[in-house]
Structures are given as structure tokens and as C-alpha cells.
Amino acid sequence: MTETLLALVPEWGALLIALTNFLACLALPIPASLVMLAAGAFAAAGDLSALPLWIGALAGACLGDQSGYWLGRNLGPRLIDRLSRRRHTAALVERAVTWLESRRLPAIFLSRWAVSALCPYVNFSAGAARINWAGFTLPAMAGTCIWVSIYIGLGYTFSSDIRELGAVLGNLAAAIASGVVTLILGSILWRNAQERD
């Protein structure tokens, strides 16, 4: 599927990026970051214009974030419970809920770009927790601007080494996510130990 999406980037441009970002923000296994890298590379080659790509990527991601938030808000704990029972999403949901409970605004902001694997689950959890719409939307949009700018910009800058860059960024995102989860769990354990004393 990845090869097909990448082949469609020069033909569909901003529309394809908007669609992939929208679906990725709803937890579908779509390589949105790699598509944005490829789009940036095509923009560097002069095949596509960078500004429409950036706008399309931002619009798709923001619509996906909002859809996830409202799904969580309307379906509430039932959605979180259902996702928690699935083997491949249970750990991500648990991390998102824990992180959102302990670090609300930073969790929403950082889950867009620093720990993007948690993004859809933070969206669902924020809605289910009935976090204020503006309190969700503002940090989500700020984080999404960073995510889109980083990936399209890196694709533009490193267009000749796009596959290697995608692999490195994937490993870096996993390392950052592990570090954040470790810090959150350590903080929770520290607080629990302090309360017992």
C-alpha cells in the first residue's frame, strides 16, 4: 500500500495528503508521515507546489483530529473500552489515557508530532473525557502545524535520501514515545510512593 500511495503523490498532491492525514488521525494504518516526506521531495523537484501541500496536510490532519475528538465525545467510554480490548491498540489507548490525565495540554500538543503514534488515541480520549473543545483544538492545531511543517520540510530538504530519512524518523519517534511513557510512569510511581510515606 505504501508504494501505491507514494506513486499517487505527484498526481493527487494536496488532496492525497489531506486524505492520508485525515485517515491516520482516525487510527487507520496509513503512512501519512512518509507521504508528507514524499510530497516535500516532489515539491523540491518542482513537480508540486509546497504551499498547497502544506495547507492540504494541515486541513486533513485538523479534520481528522476533530473527527476523533467528536467520536470520543459522542461514543464516550464505550469507544475507549472497545479500543482497550483490542490487542493491537490496548497499549496505545492506555498510554494516551494516562498521559492525558497527567499532562492534559502538553499531551495533546506533543502527541501531534513528538509521539504521533498516540495522536488518534489522545483525540478519542480527549473527547471521551469531555475536555473543553477549545482546550483540545488550540494545542492540537499548534502541534499539527509543527508535524506538517517538519515532515514536508524534511522531505523538501532531504529529497534525495527520502527512504532513509523515513526509517530514521520512524525509529526516532518510537524512541521518543518510549521515553515519554517512561517519564509518565516514573512520575506516577514517584507520586504514589510519596503519598504512602
VENKA-V750061 format. One record per backbone hydrogen bond with DSSP energy under -0.5 kcal/mol. NH is the residue of the N-H (numbers start at 0). CO is the residue of the C=O. E is the energy in kcal/mol with one decimal. If there is no record, write none. Layout:
nh=NH co=CO e=E
nh=NH co=CO e=E
This chain:
nh=4 co=0 e=-2.5
nh=5 co=1 e=-2.6
nh=6 co=2 e=-2.0
nh=7 co=3 e=-1.3
nh=8 co=4 e=-0.8
nh=8 co=5 e=-0.6
nh=11 co=7 e=-2.9
nh=12 co=8 e=-2.6
nh=14 co=11 e=-1.5
nh=15 co=11 e=-0.7
nh=16 co=12 e=-2.0
nh=17 co=13 e=-2.6
nh=18 co=14 e=-2.3
nh=19 co=15 e=-2.7
nh=20 co=16 e=-2.6
nh=21 co=17 e=-2.3
nh=22 co=18 e=-2.4
nh=23 co=19 e=-2.4
nh=24 co=20 e=-2.0
nh=25 co=22 e=-1.1
nh=26 co=23 e=-1.6
nh=27 co=22 e=-2.0
nh=29 co=27 e=-2.6
nh=31 co=29 e=-2.3
nh=34 co=30 e=-2.1
nh=35 co=31 e=-2.4
nh=36 co=32 e=-2.2
nh=37 co=33 e=-2.5
nh=38 co=34 e=-2.5
nh=39 co=35 e=-2.5
nh=40 co=36 e=-2.0
nh=41 co=37 e=-2.4
nh=42 co=38 e=-2.3
nh=43 co=39 e=-2.1
nh=44 co=40 e=-1.7
nh=45 co=42 e=-1.0
nh=46 co=41 e=-2.2
nh=47 co=41 e=-1.0
nh=52 co=48 e=-1.2
nh=53 co=49 e=-2.5
nh=54 co=50 e=-2.6
nh=55 co=51 e=-2.7
nh=56 co=52 e=-2.7
nh=57 co=53 e=-2.5
nh=58 co=54 e=-2.8
nh=59 co=55 e=-2.6
nh=60 co=56 e=-2.2
nh=61 co=57 e=-2.6
nh=62 co=58 e=-2.4
nh=63 co=59 e=-2.2
nh=64 co=60 e=-2.8
nh=65 co=61 e=-2.5
nh=66 co=62 e=-2.5
nh=67 co=63 e=-2.5
nh=68 co=64 e=-2.5
nh=69 co=65 e=-2.7
nh=70 co=66 e=-2.3
nh=71 co=67 e=-2.4
nh=72 co=68 e=-2.4
nh=73 co=69 e=-2.4
nh=74 co=70 e=-2.9
nh=75 co=71 e=-1.8
nh=77 co=74 e=-1.2
nh=78 co=75 e=-1.2
nh=79 co=75 e=-1.3
nh=80 co=76 e=-3.0
nh=81 co=77 e=-2.4
nh=82 co=78 e=-2.6
nh=83 co=79 e=-2.1
nh=84 co=80 e=-1.1
nh=84 co=81 e=-0.6
nh=85 co=81 e=-0.5
nh=85 co=82 e=-0.8
nh=88 co=85 e=-0.8
nh=89 co=85 e=-1.9
nh=92 co=88 e=-2.6
nh=93 co=89 e=-2.4
nh=94 co=90 e=-2.4
nh=95 co=91 e=-2.5
nh=96 co=92 e=-2.8
nh=97 co=93 e=-2.5
nh=98 co=94 e=-2.8
nh=99 co=95 e=-2.6
nh=100 co=96 e=-2.3
nh=101 co=97 e=-1.8
nh=102 co=98 e=-2.7
nh=106 co=102 e=-2.9
nh=107 co=103 e=-2.0
nh=108 co=104 e=-2.6
nh=109 co=105 e=-3.1
nh=110 co=106 e=-1.7
nh=111 co=108 e=-1.0
nh=112 co=108 e=-0.5
nh=112 co=109 e=-0.6
nh=113 co=109 e=-1.6
nh=114 co=109 e=-2.1
nh=117 co=114 e=-2.0
nh=118 co=110 e=-0.6
nh=118 co=115 e=-0.8
nh=121 co=117 e=-2.4
nh=122 co=118 e=-2.4
nh=123 co=119 e=-2.4
nh=124 co=120 e=-2.3
nh=125 co=121 e=-2.9
nh=126 co=122 e=-2.0
nh=127 co=123 e=-2.6
nh=128 co=124 e=-2.4
nh=129 co=126 e=-1.3
nh=130 co=125 e=-2.4
nh=135 co=131 e=-1.4
nh=135 co=132 e=-0.5
nh=136 co=132 e=-3.2
nh=137 co=133 e=-2.2
nh=139 co=135 e=-1.8
nh=140 co=136 e=-2.8
nh=141 co=137 e=-2.1
nh=142 co=138 e=-2.4
nh=143 co=139 e=-2.4
nh=144 co=140 e=-2.3
nh=145 co=141 e=-1.5
nh=146 co=142 e=-2.5
nh=147 co=143 e=-2.8
nh=148 co=144 e=-2.2
nh=149 co=145 e=-2.8
nh=150 co=146 e=-2.3
nh=151 co=147 e=-2.4
nh=152 co=148 e=-2.1
nh=153 co=149 e=-2.8
nh=154 co=150 e=-2.2
nh=155 co=151 e=-2.2
nh=156 co=152 e=-2.7
nh=157 co=153 e=-3.2
nh=158 co=155 e=-0.7
nh=160 co=157 e=-1.4
nh=161 co=158 e=-0.7
nh=164 co=160 e=-2.2
nh=165 co=161 e=-2.2
nh=166 co=162 e=-2.0
nh=167 co=163 e=-2.3
nh=168 co=164 e=-2.6
nh=169 co=165 e=-2.0
nh=170 co=166 e=-2.0
nh=171 co=167 e=-2.4
nh=172 co=168 e=-2.6
nh=173 co=169 e=-1.8
nh=174 co=170 e=-2.1
nh=175 co=171 e=-2.6
nh=176 co=172 e=-2.6
nh=177 co=173 e=-2.3
nh=178 co=174 e=-2.2
nh=179 co=175 e=-2.6
nh=180 co=176 e=-2.5
nh=181 co=177 e=-2.3
nh=182 co=178 e=-2.3
nh=183 co=179 e=-2.5
nh=184 co=180 e=-2.8
nh=185 co=181 e=-2.5
nh=186 co=182 e=-2.4
nh=187 co=183 e=-2.3
nh=188 co=184 e=-2.6
nh=189 co=185 e=-2.5
nh=190 co=186 e=-2.5
nh=191 co=187 e=-2.5
nh=192 co=188 e=-2.3
nh=193 co=189 e=-2.2
nh=194 co=190 e=-2.3
nh=195 co=191 e=-1.5
nh=196 co=192 e=-1.2
